[in-house]
Amino acid sequence: MNTTLTRNETQQKVYRKAVLFEVHAPGARSVHLAGDFNGWASDAIEMIPGRDGNWLVTLRLTPGFYEYKYIIDGVWTCADDADRTCNGQVECVNNDHGSCNRVIRIRKESEEHG
């Protein structure tokens, strides 16, 4: 009896959700996205300029809780307009550097429809 599994049989399907990240940065020369989903690499994910000063990128992420920031012309920022405090902002958490990170939670497909 052959118990060797093929590569396709051993790979599990991993649920990934397409997530659009968008930041308003009119006049910016470059905008990048960094977070715990890419090891906080400041130049790994370059965003694409769109209309009306918005910059965009779509990532496919597995379910989980992610913190992230935008890097606009080399400046790390949580919010569109400046790195402001997280008080009253549902989408931000304080970090160890005295500023804040944006947060996003990706739910499993079954959690979205249940």
N, C-alpha and C positions, 0 to 999 in steps of 0.2 A: 504494500500500500504506500503510495507516494503522499507524504504529508507536507511537501514543499508548497508554499503559497506563492502565487505570482505577485509581482509588485502591485498590480491593480487591486488584488484581493486584500493586501495588507494596508493599503492607504484608505483612510477614512475620509469621508466628505466633511469638510470644515465649512461651517456656515460663516460667510462674510457678507457684510452689508456695505453697500456703496454709500459713503457719507460725503456730502459736499461741505467743504470749509470755505468760507467767504469772509473777507475783511475789506472794509472801506479805507483805502489809502491813496487818495488822489495826489498826484505829483510824485509818488514814490518811484524810485528807479529799480528797486528789487524788493520782493517780498518772499519770505520762506516760512515754512511751517515746521515746528519742532515739538516733540512731545515724548511721552514715555513709550509710544508706539514705534518710535524710530531711535531710541536711545538718546533723545535730546540733541541729535545732530543738527547743528544750525544751518547747514547748507545742503542737506540731503533732499529736501522736498521743496522745489521751487514752485511758487504759485504763478498762475497765468493772469496777465492783466485782462480785465473784461471791460464792460461799459461803465460809465459814470464813476470811474475811480475805484471800482471794486476789483479785487484780486481773488482768484478761485483755484481750487484743486479738489479733485475727488479721490478719496482713498477707500479701499475695501478693507474693513476692519472686522475682526472677530468679536464676539460678545465680550463685554467687559467695561470697566470704568477707566477712562483715559484723561490725563492732564496734558495740556498743550499751551503753546504760546506762538505768536507771530513774531517774525523778525523783519521789521520794516526798515530798509536802508541800514541794516546792521544794529538796530535798536530792538531789544526784546520787549514786547508789549503784550498785555493781556487784552486790553480793550481797543476798540477802533480809534479812539481819540487820544488816549494816553494811558499810562499804567496807573490806574486809579485804585483806590482801596476796594476790597471785595465786599464791604458792608452793603447789604441790600441787593447784591447781585447773585442770583440763583446759579448762574453759570460759571462762577469763579470760586476758587478756594485760596486761602493764604498759603504761601510756600516758605521754605526755610531761608530765603534770600531777602525777606522783608517786602516782597511784592506779591502778586497773585498769579495764578494760572487759571486758564479756562478749563472747564471740564465737560466731558460728554460721556454718556452711558449708552452703550450699544446693547440692545436686548436681543435675546434669542428670538428666532422667528415665532416660536410657540408662545413666547411672552407677549409679543406684539399683537397677536390675534386672540389672546385668551383673557 
